[in-house]
Amino acid sequence: METQKDPVRGMQVAEETAAGQSEYKGKTYYFCNPGCKSKFDESPERYTGGSETQSDSA
């Protein structure tokens, strides 16, 4: 059984039994519960190492 790390909680999740999945920038992410999927969908860069910080110093 293939497992992946839930990017929100850091738990190992079996792909076959994951509570949800989302694709972001060509990669599929798996979640331990629907709440984690919702948090990820609202702000995927926060959980994938991307920068979501906006600078107002323009």
PDBQT receptor file of N, H, CA, C and O in Angstrom, charges set to zero:
ATOM      1  N   MET A   1       0.856  -1.183   0.000  1.00  0.00    +0.000 N 
ATOM      2  CA  MET A   1       0.000   0.000   0.000  1.00  0.00    +0.000 C 
ATOM      3  C   MET A   1       0.901   1.245   0.000  1.00  0.00    +0.000 C 
ATOM      4  O   MET A   1       1.760   1.394   0.869  1.00  0.00    +0.000 OA
ATOM      5  N   GLU A   2       0.704   2.109  -0.953  1.00  0.00    +0.000 N 
ATOM      6  H   GLU A   2       0.006   1.988  -1.659  1.00  0.00    +0.000 HD
ATOM      7  CA  GLU A   2       1.495   3.336  -1.101  1.00  0.00    +0.000 C 
ATOM      8  C   GLU A   2       0.991   4.400  -0.124  1.00  0.00    +0.000 C 
ATOM      9  O   GLU A   2      -0.212   4.644  -0.034  1.00  0.00    +0.000 OA
ATOM     10  N   THR A   3       1.916   5.031   0.606  1.00  0.00    +0.000 N 
ATOM     11  H   THR A   3       2.893   4.832   0.533  1.00  0.00    +0.000 HD
ATOM     12  CA  THR A   3       1.530   6.105   1.517  1.00  0.00    +0.000 C 
ATOM     13  C   THR A   3       2.206   7.405   1.116  1.00  0.00    +0.000 C 
ATOM     14  O   THR A   3       3.277   7.414   0.510  1.00  0.00    +0.000 OA
ATOM     15  N   GLN A   4       1.557   8.490   1.468  1.00  0.00    +0.000 N 
ATOM     16  H   GLN A   4       0.687   8.483   1.960  1.00  0.00    +0.000 HD
ATOM     17  CA  GLN A   4       2.060   9.833   1.208  1.00  0.00    +0.000 C 
ATOM     18  C   GLN A   4       1.908  10.645   2.488  1.00  0.00    +0.000 C 
ATOM     19  O   GLN A   4       1.112  10.300   3.361  1.00  0.00    +0.000 OA
ATOM     20  N   LYS A   5       2.667  11.710   2.590  1.00  0.00    +0.000 N 
ATOM     21  H   LYS A   5       3.314  11.989   1.880  1.00  0.00    +0.000 HD
ATOM     22  CA  LYS A   5       2.598  12.577   3.769  1.00  0.00    +0.000 C 
ATOM     23  C   LYS A   5       1.528  13.647   3.568  1.00  0.00    +0.000 C 
ATOM     24  O   LYS A   5       1.554  14.384   2.582  1.00  0.00    +0.000 OA
ATOM     25  N   ASP A   6       0.596  13.723   4.504  1.00  0.00    +0.000 N 
ATOM     26  H   ASP A   6       0.575  13.124   5.304  1.00  0.00    +0.000 HD
ATOM     27  CA  ASP A   6      -0.403  14.793   4.505  1.00  0.00    +0.000 C 
ATOM     28  C   ASP A   6       0.359  16.099   4.737  1.00  0.00    +0.000 C 
ATOM     29  O   ASP A   6       0.999  16.250   5.778  1.00  0.00    +0.000 OA
ATOM     30  N   PRO A   7       0.308  17.046   3.793  1.00  0.00    +0.000 N 
ATOM     31  CA  PRO A   7       1.101  18.266   3.931  1.00  0.00    +0.000 C 
ATOM     32  C   PRO A   7       0.635  19.195   5.056  1.00  0.00    +0.000 C 
ATOM     33  O   PRO A   7       1.389  20.071   5.480  1.00  0.00    +0.000 OA
ATOM     34  N   VAL A   8      -0.574  19.017   5.536  1.00  0.00    +0.000 N 
ATOM     35  H   VAL A   8      -1.187  18.306   5.192  1.00  0.00    +0.000 HD
ATOM     36  CA  VAL A   8      -1.095  19.886   6.591  1.00  0.00    +0.000 C 
ATOM     37  C   VAL A   8      -0.682  19.373   7.973  1.00  0.00    +0.000 C 
ATOM     38  O   VAL A   8      -0.155  20.138   8.782  1.00  0.00    +0.000 OA
ATOM     39  N   ARG A   9      -0.912  18.105   8.246  1.00  0.00    +0.000 N 
ATOM     40  H   ARG A   9      -1.340  17.484   7.589  1.00  0.00    +0.000 HD
ATOM     41  CA  ARG A   9      -0.618  17.528   9.562  1.00  0.00    +0.000 C 
ATOM     42  C   ARG A   9       0.684  16.742   9.614  1.00  0.00    +0.000 C 
ATOM     43  O   ARG A   9       1.219  16.499  10.696  1.00  0.00    +0.000 OA
ATOM     44  N   GLY A  10       1.195  16.346   8.460  1.00  0.00    +0.000 N 
ATOM     45  H   GLY A  10       0.761  16.544   7.581  1.00  0.00    +0.000 HD
ATOM     46  CA  GLY A  10       2.435  15.584   8.428  1.00  0.00    +0.000 C 
ATOM     47  C   GLY A  10       2.262  14.095   8.672  1.00  0.00    +0.000 C 
ATOM     48  O   GLY A  10       3.248  13.374   8.825  1.00  0.00    +0.000 OA
ATOM     49  N   MET A  11       1.024  13.626   8.710  1.00  0.00    +0.000 N 
ATOM     50  H   MET A  11       0.223  14.211   8.585  1.00  0.00    +0.000 HD
ATOM     51  CA  MET A  11       0.751  12.210   8.940  1.00  0.00    +0.000 C 
ATOM     52  C   MET A  11       0.927  11.422   7.650  1.00  0.00    +0.000 C 
ATOM     53  O   MET A  11       0.749  11.959   6.556  1.00  0.00    +0.000 OA
ATOM     54  N   GLN A  12       1.278  10.140   7.782  1.00  0.00    +0.000 N 
ATOM     55  H   GLN A  12       1.423   9.704   8.670  1.00  0.00    +0.000 HD
ATOM     56  CA  GLN A  12       1.329   9.259   6.627  1.00  0.00    +0.000 C 
ATOM     57  C   GLN A  12      -0.099   8.826   6.299  1.00  0.00    +0.000 C 
ATOM     58  O   GLN A  12      -0.856   8.422   7.182  1.00  0.00    +0.000 OA
ATOM     59  N   VAL A  13      -0.458   8.916   5.012  1.00  0.00    +0.000 N 
ATOM     60  H   VAL A  13       0.156   9.245   4.294  1.00  0.00    +0.000 HD
ATOM     61  CA  VAL A  13      -1.810   8.606   4.557  1.00  0.00    +0.000 C 
ATOM     62  C   VAL A  13      -1.709   7.618   3.402  1.00  0.00    +0.000 C 
ATOM     63  O   VAL A  13      -0.943   7.830   2.462  1.00  0.00    +0.000 OA
ATOM     64  N   ALA A  14      -2.478   6.544   3.472  1.00  0.00    +0.000 N 
ATOM     65  H   ALA A  14      -3.101   6.371   4.236  1.00  0.00    +0.000 HD
ATOM     66  CA  ALA A  14      -2.526   5.590   2.372  1.00  0.00    +0.000 C 
ATOM     67  C   ALA A  14      -3.321   6.212   1.229  1.00  0.00    +0.000 C 
ATOM     68  O   ALA A  14      -4.431   6.702   1.437  1.00  0.00    +0.000 OA
ATOM     69  N   GLU A  15      -2.761   6.192   0.036  1.00  0.00    +0.000 N 
ATOM     70  H   GLU A  15      -1.859   5.794  -0.133  1.00  0.00    +0.000 HD
ATOM     71  CA  GLU A  15      -3.439   6.796  -1.116  1.00  0.00    +0.000 C 
ATOM     72  C   GLU A  15      -4.832   6.212  -1.311  1.00  0.00    +0.000 C 
ATOM     73  O   GLU A  15      -5.774   6.938  -1.627  1.00  0.00    +0.000 OA
ATOM     74  N   GLU A  16      -4.964   4.898  -1.123  1.00  0.00    +0.000 N 
ATOM     75  H   GLU A  16      -4.199   4.308  -0.866  1.00  0.00    +0.000 HD
ATOM     76  CA  GLU A  16      -6.239   4.218  -1.372  1.00  0.00    +0.000 C 
ATOM     77  C   GLU A  16      -7.328   4.597  -0.376  1.00  0.00    +0.000 C 
ATOM     78  O   GLU A  16      -8.514   4.512  -0.696  1.00  0.00    +0.000 OA
ATOM     79  N   THR A  17      -6.941   5.013   0.825  1.00  0.00    +0.000 N 
ATOM     80  H   THR A  17      -5.978   5.082   1.085  1.00  0.00    +0.000 HD
ATOM     81  CA  THR A  17      -7.935   5.310   1.861  1.00  0.00    +0.000 C 
ATOM     82  C   THR A  17      -7.920   6.770   2.302  1.00  0.00    +0.000 C 
ATOM     83  O   THR A  17      -8.541   7.120   3.306  1.00  0.00    +0.000 OA
ATOM     84  N   ALA A  18      -7.223   7.614   1.568  1.00  0.00    +0.000 N 
ATOM     85  H   ALA A  18      -6.718   7.330   0.753  1.00  0.00    +0.000 HD
ATOM     86  CA  ALA A  18      -7.142   9.035   1.923  1.00  0.00    +0.000 C 
ATOM     87  C   ALA A  18      -8.531   9.664   1.943  1.00  0.00    +0.000 C 
ATOM     88  O   ALA A  18      -9.402   9.294   1.155  1.00  0.00    +0.000 OA
ATOM     89  N   ALA A  19      -8.728  10.613   2.847  1.00  0.00    +0.000 N 
ATOM     90  H   ALA A  19      -8.021  10.914   3.487  1.00  0.00    +0.000 HD
ATOM     91  CA  ALA A  19     -10.012  11.304   2.966  1.00  0.00    +0.000 C 
ATOM     92  C   ALA A  19     -10.229  12.303   1.838  1.00  0.00    +0.000 C 
ATOM     93  O   ALA A  19     -11.345  12.780   1.627  1.00  0.00    +0.000 OA
ATOM     94  N   GLY A  20      -9.171  12.613   1.122  1.00  0.00    +0.000 N 
ATOM     95  H   GLY A  20      -8.266  12.226   1.293  1.00  0.00    +0.000 HD
ATOM     96  CA  GLY A  20      -9.280  13.540  -0.002  1.00  0.00    +0.000 C 
ATOM     97  C   GLY A  20      -7.939  13.694  -0.669  1.00  0.00    +0.000 C 
ATOM     98  O   GLY A  20      -6.906  13.281  -0.142  1.00  0.00    +0.000 OA
ATOM     99  N   GLN A  21      -7.972  14.300  -1.845  1.00  0.00    +0.000 N 
ATOM    100  H   GLN A  21      -8.811  14.635  -2.274  1.00  0.00    +0.000 HD
ATOM    101  CA  GLN A  21      -6.736  14.589  -2.554  1.00  0.00    +0.000 C 
ATOM    102  C   GLN A  21      -6.914  15.852  -3.376  1.00  0.00    +0.000 C 
ATOM    103  O   GLN A  21      -8.016  16.175  -3.820  1.00  0.00    +0.000 OA
ATOM    104  N   SER A  22      -5.812  16.557  -3.570  1.00  0.00    +0.000 N 
ATOM    105  H   SER A  22      -4.917  16.294  -3.210  1.00  0.00    +0.000 HD
ATOM    106  CA  SER A  22      -5.808  17.777  -4.374  1.00  0.00    +0.000 C 
ATOM    107  C   SER A  22      -4.563  17.767  -5.238  1.00  0.00    +0.000 C 
ATOM    108  O   SER A  22      -3.532  17.214  -4.856  1.00  0.00    +0.000 OA
ATOM    109  N   GLU A  23      -4.667  18.382  -6.404  1.00  0.00    +0.000 N 
ATOM    110  H   GLU A  23      -5.504  18.831  -6.714  1.00  0.00    +0.000 HD
ATOM    111  CA  GLU A  23      -3.507  18.523  -7.261  1.00  0.00    +0.000 C 
ATOM    112  C   GLU A  23      -3.068  19.979  -7.233  1.00  0.00    +0.000 C 
ATOM    113  O   GLU A  23      -3.890  20.891  -7.322  1.00  0.00    +0.000 OA
ATOM    114  N   TYR A  24      -1.771  20.182  -7.108  1.00  0.00    +0.000 N 
ATOM    115  H   TYR A  24      -1.103  19.442  -7.036  1.00  0.00    +0.000 HD
ATOM    116  CA  TYR A  24      -1.213  21.530  -7.084  1.00  0.00    +0.000 C 
ATOM    117  C   TYR A  24       0.117  21.507  -7.809  1.00  0.00    +0.000 C 
ATOM    118  O   TYR A  24       1.016  20.745  -7.451  1.00  0.00    +0.000 OA
ATOM    119  N   LYS A  25       0.242  22.339  -8.825  1.00  0.00    +0.000 N 
ATOM    120  H   LYS A  25      -0.488  22.958  -9.116  1.00  0.00    +0.000 HD
ATOM    121  CA  LYS A  25       1.460  22.435  -9.632  1.00  0.00    +0.000 C 
ATOM    122  C   LYS A  25       1.932  21.072 -10.119  1.00  0.00    +0.000 C 
ATOM    123  O   LYS A  25       3.122  20.762 -10.079  1.00  0.00    +0.000 OA
ATOM    124  N   GLY A  26       0.980  20.260 -10.580  1.00  0.00    +0.000 N 
ATOM    125  H   GLY A  26       0.013  20.512 -10.613  1.00  0.00    +0.000 HD
ATOM    126  CA  GLY A  26       1.304  18.973 -11.173  1.00  0.00    +0.000 C 
ATOM    127  C   GLY A  26       1.568  17.842 -10.200  1.00  0.00    +0.000 C 
ATOM    128  O   GLY A  26       1.910  16.738 -10.624  1.00  0.00    +0.000 OA
ATOM    129  N   LYS A  27       1.419  18.086  -8.906  1.00  0.00    +0.000 N 
ATOM    130  H   LYS A  27       1.141  18.983  -8.562  1.00  0.00    +0.000 HD
ATOM    131  CA  LYS A  27       1.639  17.046  -7.905  1.00  0.00    +0.000 C 
ATOM    132  C   LYS A  27       0.344  16.787  -7.151  1.00  0.00    +0.000 C 
ATOM    133  O   LYS A  27      -0.411  17.714  -6.858  1.00  0.00    +0.000 OA
ATOM    134  N   THR A  28       0.090  15.510  -6.837  1.00  0.00    +0.000 N 
ATOM    135  H   THR A  28       0.703  14.757  -7.075  1.00  0.00    +0.000 HD
ATOM    136  CA  THR A  28      -1.099  15.145  -6.085  1.00  0.00    +0.000 C 
ATOM    137  C   THR A  28      -0.754  15.027  -4.609  1.00  0.00    +0.000 C 
ATOM    138  O   THR A  28       0.226  14.381  -4.237  1.00  0.00    +0.000 OA
ATOM    139  N   TYR A  29      -1.565  15.656  -3.776  1.00  0.00    +0.000 N 
ATOM    140  H   TYR A  29      -2.361  16.181  -4.077  1.00  0.00    +0.000 HD
ATOM    141  CA  TYR A  29      -1.397  15.628  -2.323  1.00  0.00    +0.000 C 
ATOM    142  C   TYR A  29      -2.583  14.883  -1.718  1.00  0.00    +0.000 C 
ATOM    143  O   TYR A  29      -3.716  15.033  -2.174  1.00  0.00    +0.000 OA
ATOM    144  N   TYR A  30      -2.316  14.079  -0.690  1.00  0.00    +0.000 N 
ATOM    145  H   TYR A  30      -1.395  13.957  -0.319  1.00  0.00    +0.000 HD
ATOM    146  CA  TYR A  30      -3.338  13.263  -0.042  1.00  0.00    +0.000 C 
ATOM    147  C   TYR A  30      -3.522  13.725   1.398  1.00  0.00    +0.000 C 
ATOM    148  O   TYR A  30      -2.583  14.203   2.035  1.00  0.00    +0.000 OA
ATOM    149  N   PHE A  31      -4.771  13.573   1.910  1.00  0.00    +0.000 N 
ATOM    150  H   PHE A  31      -5.533  13.185   1.392  1.00  0.00    +0.000 HD
ATOM    151  CA  PHE A  31      -5.117  14.129   3.213  1.00  0.00    +0.000 C 
ATOM    152  C   PHE A  31      -5.762  13.102   4.127  1.00  0.00    +0.000 C 
ATOM    153  O   PHE A  31      -6.466  12.195   3.683  1.00  0.00    +0.000 OA
ATOM    154  N   CYS A  32      -5.498  13.273   5.436  1.00  0.00    +0.000 N 
ATOM    155  H   CYS A  32      -4.926  14.009   5.797  1.00  0.00    +0.000 HD
ATOM    156  CA  CYS A  32      -6.024  12.351   6.440  1.00  0.00    +0.000 C 
ATOM    157  C   CYS A  32      -7.488  12.636   6.770  1.00  0.00    +0.000 C 
ATOM    158  O   CYS A  32      -8.200  11.750   7.243  1.00  0.00    +0.000 OA
ATOM    159  N   ASN A  33      -7.941  13.862   6.525  1.00  0.00    +0.000 N 
ATOM    160  H   ASN A  33      -7.363  14.582   6.141  1.00  0.00    +0.000 HD
ATOM    161  CA  ASN A  33      -9.344  14.192   6.777  1.00  0.00    +0.000 C 
ATOM    162  C   ASN A  33      -9.767  15.369   5.892  1.00  0.00    +0.000 C 
ATOM    163  O   ASN A  33      -8.912  16.088   5.376  1.00  0.00    +0.000 OA
ATOM    164  N   PRO A  34     -11.073  15.572   5.713  1.00  0.00    +0.000 N 
ATOM    165  CA  PRO A  34     -11.555  16.651   4.842  1.00  0.00    +0.000 C 
ATOM    166  C   PRO A  34     -11.124  18.044   5.294  1.00  0.00    +0.000 C 
ATOM    167  O   PRO A  34     -10.958  18.938   4.464  1.00  0.00    +0.000 OA
ATOM    168  N   GLY A  35     -10.944  18.237   6.594  1.00  0.00    +0.000 N 
ATOM    169  H   GLY A  35     -11.079  17.511   7.268  1.00  0.00    +0.000 HD
ATOM    170  CA  GLY A  35     -10.513  19.540   7.097  1.00  0.00    +0.000 C 
ATOM    171  C   GLY A  35      -9.124  19.909   6.603  1.00  0.00    +0.000 C 
ATOM    172  O   GLY A  35      -8.864  21.063   6.263  1.00  0.00    +0.000 OA
ATOM    173  N   CYS A  36      -8.235  18.928   6.564  1.00  0.00    +0.000 N 
ATOM    174  H   CYS A  36      -8.447  17.991   6.841  1.00  0.00    +0.000 HD
ATOM    175  CA  CYS A  36      -6.882  19.184   6.058  1.00  0.00    +0.000 C 
ATOM    176  C   CYS A  36      -6.930  19.536   4.577  1.00  0.00    +0.000 C 
ATOM    177  O   CYS A  36      -6.208  20.425   4.125  1.00  0.00    +0.000 OA
ATOM    178  N   LYS A  37      -7.771  18.847   3.823  1.00  0.00    +0.000 N 
ATOM    179  H   LYS A  37      -8.358  18.125   4.189  1.00  0.00    +0.000 HD
ATOM    180  CA  LYS A  37      -7.908  19.149   2.396  1.00  0.00    +0.000 C 
ATOM    181  C   LYS A  37      -8.413  20.573   2.207  1.00  0.00    +0.000 C 
ATOM    182  O   LYS A  37      -7.919  21.291   1.337  1.00  0.00    +0.000 OA
ATOM    183  N   SER A  38      -9.385  20.991   3.003  1.00  0.00    +0.000 N 
ATOM    184  H   SER A  38      -9.786  20.408   3.710  1.00  0.00    +0.000 HD
ATOM    185  CA  SER A  38      -9.925  22.352   2.898  1.00  0.00    +0.000 C 
ATOM    186  C   SER A  38      -8.862  23.397   3.203  1.00  0.00    +0.000 C 
ATOM    187  O   SER A  38      -8.748  24.397   2.495  1.00  0.00    +0.000 OA
ATOM    188  N   LYS A  39      -8.080  23.167   4.260  1.00  0.00    +0.000 N 
ATOM    189  H   LYS A  39      -8.173  22.355   4.836  1.00  0.00    +0.000 HD
ATOM    190  CA  LYS A  39      -7.013  24.109   4.606  1.00  0.00    +0.000 C 
ATOM    191  C   LYS A  39      -5.997  24.207   3.476  1.00  0.00    +0.000 C 
ATOM    192  O   LYS A  39      -5.558  25.301   3.121  1.00  0.00    +0.000 OA
ATOM    193  N   PHE A  40      -5.627  23.065   2.913  1.00  0.00    +0.000 N 
ATOM    194  H   PHE A  40      -5.983  22.176   3.201  1.00  0.00    +0.000 HD
ATOM    195  CA  PHE A  40      -4.668  23.046   1.814  1.00  0.00    +0.000 C 
ATOM    196  C   PHE A  40      -5.229  23.786   0.604  1.00  0.00    +0.000 C 
ATOM    197  O   PHE A  40      -4.531  24.596  -0.006  1.00  0.00    +0.000 OA
ATOM    198  N   ASP A  41      -6.478  23.514   0.257  1.00  0.00    +0.000 N 
ATOM    199  H   ASP A  41      -7.045  22.856   0.753  1.00  0.00    +0.000 HD
ATOM    200  CA  ASP A  41      -7.092  24.140  -0.918  1.00  0.00    +0.000 C 
ATOM    201  C   ASP A  41      -7.179  25.657  -0.779  1.00  0.00    +0.000 C 
ATOM    202  O   ASP A  41      -7.097  26.372  -1.777  1.00  0.00    +0.000 OA
ATOM    203  N   GLU A  42      -7.344  26.155   0.439  1.00  0.00    +0.000 N 
ATOM    204  H   GLU A  42      -7.411  25.574   1.250  1.00  0.00    +0.000 HD
ATOM    205  CA  GLU A  42      -7.405  27.598   0.674  1.00  0.00    +0.000 C 
ATOM    206  C   GLU A  42      -6.051  28.267   0.493  1.00  0.00    +0.000 C 
ATOM    207  O   GLU A  42      -5.977  29.424   0.079  1.00  0.00    +0.000 OA
ATOM    208  N   SER A  43      -4.979  27.542   0.802  1.00  0.00    +0.000 N 
ATOM    209  H   SER A  43      -5.038  26.602   1.139  1.00  0.00    +0.000 HD
ATOM    210  CA  SER A  43      -3.648  28.145   0.803  1.00  0.00    +0.000 C 
ATOM    211  C   SER A  43      -2.563  27.098   0.533  1.00  0.00    +0.000 C 
ATOM    212  O   SER A  43      -1.759  26.808   1.419  1.00  0.00    +0.000 OA
ATOM    213  N   PRO A  44      -2.528  26.533  -0.665  1.00  0.00    +0.000 N 
ATOM    214  CA  PRO A  44      -1.590  25.438  -0.935  1.00  0.00    +0.000 C 
ATOM    215  C   PRO A  44      -0.121  25.811  -0.776  1.00  0.00    +0.000 C 
ATOM    216  O   PRO A  44       0.679  24.978  -0.352  1.00  0.00    +0.000 OA
ATOM    217  N   GLU A  45       0.244  27.031  -1.105  1.00  0.00    +0.000 N 
ATOM    218  H   GLU A  45      -0.406  27.707  -1.450  1.00  0.00    +0.000 HD
ATOM    219  CA  GLU A  45       1.658  27.412  -1.002  1.00  0.00    +0.000 C 
ATOM    220  C   GLU A  45       2.154  27.384   0.436  1.00  0.00    +0.000 C 
ATOM    221  O   GLU A  45       3.341  27.174   0.686  1.00  0.00    +0.000 OA
ATOM    222  N   ARG A  46       1.258  27.592   1.364  1.00  0.00    +0.000 N 
ATOM    223  H   ARG A  46       0.294  27.763   1.161  1.00  0.00    +0.000 HD
ATOM    224  CA  ARG A  46       1.634  27.547   2.782  1.00  0.00    +0.000 C 
ATOM    225  C   ARG A  46       2.142  26.162   3.174  1.00  0.00    +0.000 C 
ATOM    226  O   ARG A  46       2.998  26.031   4.048  1.00  0.00    +0.000 OA
ATOM    227  N   TYR A  47       1.607  25.129   2.519  1.00  0.00    +0.000 N 
ATOM    228  H   TYR A  47       0.912  25.235   1.808  1.00  0.00    +0.000 HD
ATOM    229  CA  TYR A  47       1.928  23.755   2.885  1.00  0.00    +0.000 C 
ATOM    230  C   TYR A  47       2.897  23.070   1.928  1.00  0.00    +0.000 C 
ATOM    231  O   TYR A  47       3.284  21.925   2.161  1.00  0.00    +0.000 OA
ATOM    232  N   THR A  48       3.293  23.746   0.863  1.00  0.00    +0.000 N 
ATOM    233  H   THR A  48       2.979  24.676   0.673  1.00  0.00    +0.000 HD
ATOM    234  CA  THR A  48       4.196  23.129  -0.111  1.00  0.00    +0.000 C 
ATOM    235  C   THR A  48       5.554  23.808  -0.153  1.00  0.00    +0.000 C 
ATOM    236  O   THR A  48       6.370  23.500  -1.021  1.00  0.00    +0.000 OA
ATOM    237  N   GLY A  49       5.806  24.718   0.764  1.00  0.00    +0.000 N 
ATOM    238  H   GLY A  49       5.142  24.967   1.470  1.00  0.00    +0.000 HD
ATOM    239  CA  GLY A  49       7.097  25.378   0.814  1.00  0.00    +0.000 C 
ATOM    240  C   GLY A  49       7.184  26.612  -0.063  1.00  0.00    +0.000 C 
ATOM    241  O   GLY A  49       8.233  27.252  -0.136  1.00  0.00    +0.000 OA
ATOM    242  N   GLY A  50       6.075  26.956  -0.738  1.00  0.00    +0.000 N 
ATOM    243  H   GLY A  50       5.223  26.436  -0.679  1.00  0.00    +0.000 HD
ATOM    244  CA  GLY A  50       6.053  28.169  -1.544  1.00  0.00    +0.000 C 
ATOM    245  C   GLY A  50       5.865  29.377  -0.658  1.00  0.00    +0.000 C 
ATOM    246  O   GLY A  50       5.550  29.241   0.525  1.00  0.00    +0.000 OA
ATOM    247  N   SER A  51       6.052  30.541  -1.208  1.00  0.00    +0.000 N 
ATOM    248  H   SER A  51       6.308  30.652  -2.169  1.00  0.00    +0.000 HD
ATOM    249  CA  SER A  51       5.890  31.769  -0.439  1.00  0.00    +0.000 C 
ATOM    250  C   SER A  51       4.558  32.402  -0.768  1.00  0.00    +0.000 C 
ATOM    251  O   SER A  51       4.273  32.715  -1.924  1.00  0.00    +0.000 OA
ATOM    252  N   GLU A  52       3.750  32.588   0.249  1.00  0.00    +0.000 N 
ATOM    253  H   GLU A  52       3.981  32.334   1.188  1.00  0.00    +0.000 HD
ATOM    254  CA  GLU A  52       2.460  33.242   0.057  1.00  0.00    +0.000 C 
ATOM    255  C   GLU A  52       2.515  34.669   0.582  1.00  0.00    +0.000 C 
ATOM    256  O   GLU A  52       1.542  35.413   0.463  1.00  0.00    +0.000 OA
ATOM    257  N   THR A  53       3.638  35.051   1.158  1.00  0.00    +0.000 N 
ATOM    258  H   THR A  53       4.429  34.446   1.255  1.00  0.00    +0.000 HD
ATOM    259  CA  THR A  53       3.789  36.373   1.753  1.00  0.00    +0.000 C 
ATOM    260  C   THR A  53       3.733  37.445   0.678  1.00  0.00    +0.000 C 
ATOM    261  O   THR A  53       4.428  37.363  -0.335  1.00  0.00    +0.000 OA
ATOM    262  N   GLN A  54       2.909  38.435   0.906  1.00  0.00    +0.000 N 
ATOM    263  H   GLN A  54       2.344  38.501   1.728  1.00  0.00    +0.000 HD
ATOM    264  CA  GLN A  54       2.799  39.544  -0.032  1.00  0.00    +0.000 C 
ATOM    265  C   GLN A  54       3.514  40.742   0.563  1.00  0.00    +0.000 C 
ATOM    266  O   GLN A  54       3.380  41.028   1.753  1.00  0.00    +0.000 OA
ATOM    267  N   SER A  55       4.261  41.429  -0.255  1.00  0.00    +0.000 N 
ATOM    268  H   SER A  55       4.370  41.196  -1.222  1.00  0.00    +0.000 HD
ATOM    269  CA  SER A  55       5.009  42.586   0.217  1.00  0.00    +0.000 C 
ATOM    270  C   SER A  55       4.300  43.860  -0.205  1.00  0.00    +0.000 C 
ATOM    271  O   SER A  55       3.916  44.011  -1.365  1.00  0.00    +0.000 OA
ATOM    272  N   ASP A  56       4.128  44.771   0.732  1.00  0.00    +0.000 N 
ATOM    273  H   ASP A  56       4.440  44.649   1.674  1.00  0.00    +0.000 HD
ATOM    274  CA  ASP A  56       3.511  46.060   0.429  1.00  0.00    +0.000 C 
ATOM    275  C   ASP A  56       4.566  47.144   0.252  1.00  0.00    +0.000 C 
ATOM    276  O   ASP A  56       4.228  48.323   0.154  1.00  0.00    +0.000 OA
ATOM    277  N   SER A  57       5.825  46.764   0.210  1.00  0.00    +0.000 N 
ATOM    278  H   SER A  57       6.099  45.805   0.290  1.00  0.00    +0.000 HD
ATOM    279  CA  SER A  57       6.906  47.745   0.115  1.00  0.00    +0.000 C 
ATOM    280  C   SER A  57       7.311  48.002  -1.328  1.00  0.00    +0.000 C 
ATOM    281  O   SER A  57       8.494  47.951  -1.665  1.00  0.00    +0.000 OA
ATOM    282  N   ALA A  58       6.335  48.276  -2.175  1.00  0.00    +0.000 N 
ATOM    283  H   ALA A  58       5.374  48.317  -1.902  1.00  0.00    +0.000 HD
ATOM    284  CA  ALA A  58       6.621  48.506  -3.597  1.00  0.00    +0.000 C 
ATOM    285  C   ALA A  58       6.917  49.963  -3.861  1.00  0.00    +0.000 C 
ATOM    286  O   ALA A  58       7.180  50.343  -5.001  1.00  0.00    +0.000 OA
TER     287      ALA A  58
